[in-house]
C-alpha cells in the first residue's frame, strides 16, 4: 500500500531533518583534536580581521605537511598576530610558532587522561545527536496524529507511517553510533 501524500511529505521532511542532525554531528566530531593534524581543527576559528570576526579558512591556506604539524599560511601577513591570538585563545591547547610568513602548529601527543576526556565528549555529542533525531521523530509523530484526528489519514496508514518513521529513526541513530565509534577508535589510537 502507498501512503497518502501528506504522510509521505512528513516522512521526507523527517528524513531531511535527521540527515542534517547527522551532518551536524559529523562537523562537531571533526573539530575534536586527535593525535593527528587535521585542518578542521582550526579552519573555523574566528580571527579578528580588522575588527571583523572571520573564519581562519577565509584568511589563510591550511595544510598538513606532516602527521603532527599544521601549516597556516595567511594571504595577508599583517594578520599573523591575530591568527596567533585566536589559536592561543581557543580551547585547543596548542602553541603556534610564527616565523614571519607562516604559522607552524605542532600537534603534541595526547595523554591518556585527555583521551578519556575526549571519548566522554564524543559520547556526549553522539547522545545530543540521537536526542535531535528523536525530537524529529516526536514532532512528526505529533503531526501524523493530528492528521489522523482530522480524518486526513486512516488508522492503518498512520500505523504504516509510524513504522517507516521508526525505521528511519533507527537507521539514523545507528549511523550516529557508527560515527561516534569511529571517532573514539581514532582518539584512542596511540
N, C-alpha and C positions, 0 to 999 in steps of 0.2 A: 504494500500500500504506500502511496505517496502522501506525504504530509501536506496540509494546506500551506498556502503561500506565506501567511503570517508566521506560522511556526518555523518554516524554512528560513525566513528572514531573520527571526530571532536567533536561530542556531548559527547562521552565518555570521551574525553580529557577535555572538558569543565566541565563536572560533577566532575571529579577528582580534577581539579584546584579549583573549587568552594568549594568542601569539605575541601580542605586544608585551604582555607580562613576562613571557619567556625571553624576549629580546631585551627587556629592561634588566632582567636577572643576568643575562649574558654580559651586558655592558658593565654592570656592577662588579661582576666577578673578574673582569679584565683589569679593573683598577686595583685589585689586591696584589700586593707585592709578593712574588715568589722568589726563589733563589736566582732566577734568570732575569736578564734585562728584557724589558718589553716596552715599546714606545707608548702603549696605552697607559702606562703608569703616570706619565706626565703630560700627555697631549692635551688633556682638558683642564690643566691647571690654569687658573686665571692670573694673568700677569697685568700689572698696572702699566699700560702702554699709553703714555701721555695723558694720564687721568682716566683712561677708559679700560675697564677690566676686559681683557681679551684672552681667549684660549691660546695656549702656547703653540698649538699646531698651526695657528694662523700667523705666528710671528717667526717661526724657525723650522728648519728641517731637522727631524729627529731620526737618528739612525742607530743601529746596533752593530758596531764593528767587532765586538767580542761578546761572549756569552754573559759576562758580568759587567758590561760597560755600555752606557748610553752616551751618545754624542749629540749635543744640541748645537746647531749652527744657525744663529739668527740671521735674518736677511738685513737687519739694521743693527750694526754693532753698538749703537747707543742704548739698546735695550738690554744688553748683557747684565748690568747690575740689577735691573728689575726682574729678570728671569731668575737670577740667583736668589734674590729676596723671596720670590714666590716659592721656590723649591724649599728654601730653609723654613718658611712659614708653614708649609704643608705638613701633614701628619705622616709623611713617608719615612722620615728619619734618615734622609740621605744628605750627604755633604758634597755640594758641587765644587768642581775645580775649574777656575776661569783662567785662560791663557791670553785673553785679549781678543781672540777671534771666535773660539768655540768654548762650550762648557762641557767638561767631561764629568759624567755622573757614575761613579763606580757603585755597583750593587753589592754590598757586603753579604757574606753567607749568613743565613738566619740561625738564631739559636733555637734549641728545642722548645723552649718556653714560647718564643714568638711564633713558632709553627703551630703550637697548640692553640694559641690565641687566634691565629688566622683561621684555623679549622673551625673554631667556635663562630667566628664572624661569617664564614661561608655557610655554616648551618643556619645562622640567623637569616642571611639573605635568601637562602632557599626556602625557609619556612615563610618568610614575608611574601615571596613569590607564590607559594602554594595558597596562602591566605587570599592573595589578589585573585587567583584563579577561582577559588571557592566563592569569593564575593561576586564574581561574574556569574557563576552558576546560580547563586541565590537570587540575583537580580533577574536573570532570565526565567527562573522557575516562577517568580512572582508574576512576571508578565504573562507566562503561559497560564497560570491560574486565573489571572484576570481575563484572558481570552476565553477560558472555559466558562467562567462565571457569566461572561457577556454572551454566551452561546455562539461565539465565533469559532470555537474549537470543540470537537467532540471529545468525550472522555477517553476513548480509545486512542485518538490522535494525541491527546495530552500525554497519555502513558508512553506512547511510542517516542514522542519528542523528548520526554523526560529521560527515557533510556538512552537516546542518542546524545543528549546533553551530558549524561553521566559518563558515557564512553569518551566523549571529548575531554571532559574534566580529568578522567583517569589518564588519558594519553598525555595531556599537558603536564600534569603533576609528575608523571613518570619521566618525562623529558627533563623537567627541572631537577629531579633527583639524580638523573644521569649527569647533568651539567655540574651539579654540586659534587658528586663522587669524583668526577674527572679533576675538578679544581683541587679537591682535598688530596688526591693522589699526587698532583703536581706540587702542592705545597709540602707534602711530607717526603717527597723525593729528595734525597741528600746529594 
